[in-house]
Amino acid sequence: MQVDDIKLLIEKSISCRNVQVSGDGCNVKALVVSDEFEGKTLLARQRMIYAALGDKISSGEIHAISINAYTPQQWEEKAPE
């Protein structure tokens, strides 16, 4: 699976301000910044992203994913100037 396809799946499911996906398509890293994460735990945020990728994970098309999920405020505080 291509990283651009993974990015599109996330964007279709979650209203994102920023999505970055890298890796080889089977083992990927995703950085997602969304207002929808406001007030949610890290686990709840990850579940939202897993839900967006649904059958791609369960089928093994995506073997492993590392997720960084931030609210816009958290990302602003973390991002380098």
C-alpha positions in Angstrom: 0.0 0.0 0.0 1.3 3.4 -0.9 1.8 6.1 1.7 -0.3 8.5 -0.3 -3.2 6.0 -0.2 -2.8 5.7 3.6 -2.8 9.5 3.9 -6.1 9.7 1.8 -7.8 7.1 4.0 -6.9 9.1 7.1 -8.1 12.4 5.6 -11.4 10.9 4.5 -12.2 9.8 8.0 -10.8 12.6 10.1 -10.9 16.3 9.5 -7.1 17.1 9.6 -5.1 20.2 9.6 -1.9 18.2 8.8 -1.2 14.6 7.9 2.2 13.3 7.1 2.8 9.6 6.3 6.1 8.1 5.7 7.6 4.6 5.3 7.4 1.8 2.8 3.6 1.3 2.8 3.8 -1.9 4.9 5.5 -0.3 7.9 4.5 3.4 8.2 4.7 6.4 10.5 1.8 8.8 10.6 1.7 12.2 12.1 -1.9 13.6 12.3 -3.0 17.0 13.6 -6.7 17.5 14.1 -9.3 19.6 16.0 -11.2 16.3 16.4 -8.5 15.1 18.9 -9.4 17.9 21.4 -10.4 16.5 24.7 -9.5 12.9 23.7 -6.9 10.6 25.2 -4.0 9.4 23.2 -5.5 6.0 23.0 -8.8 7.4 21.7 -6.9 9.4 19.0 -5.0 6.3 17.9 -8.3 4.3 17.7 -9.7 7.0 15.4 -6.7 6.5 13.1 -6.9 2.7 13.3 -10.6 2.9 12.4 -9.8 5.1 9.4 -7.4 2.4 8.2 -9.7 -0.5 9.2 -9.4 -3.4 6.9 -6.0 -2.4 5.6 -4.5 -3.2 9.1 -6.6 -6.4 9.6 -5.8 -7.7 6.2 -2.0 -7.1 6.7 -1.6 -4.6 3.9 -0.4 -2.3 6.6 1.8 -4.4 8.9 2.8 -1.9 11.5 2.0 1.8 12.1 3.5 4.3 14.5 1.1 7.1 15.3 1.7 10.6 16.6 -1.6 12.4 17.1 -1.8 16.0 18.2 -4.4 18.8 18.7 -3.4 21.9 16.7 -2.3 23.6 20.0 -0.1 20.6 21.0 1.4 20.6 17.5 2.0 24.4 17.6 3.8 24.0 20.9 5.9 21.0 19.6 6.8 22.2 16.1 10.2 23.8 15.7 10.2 27.5 15.0 
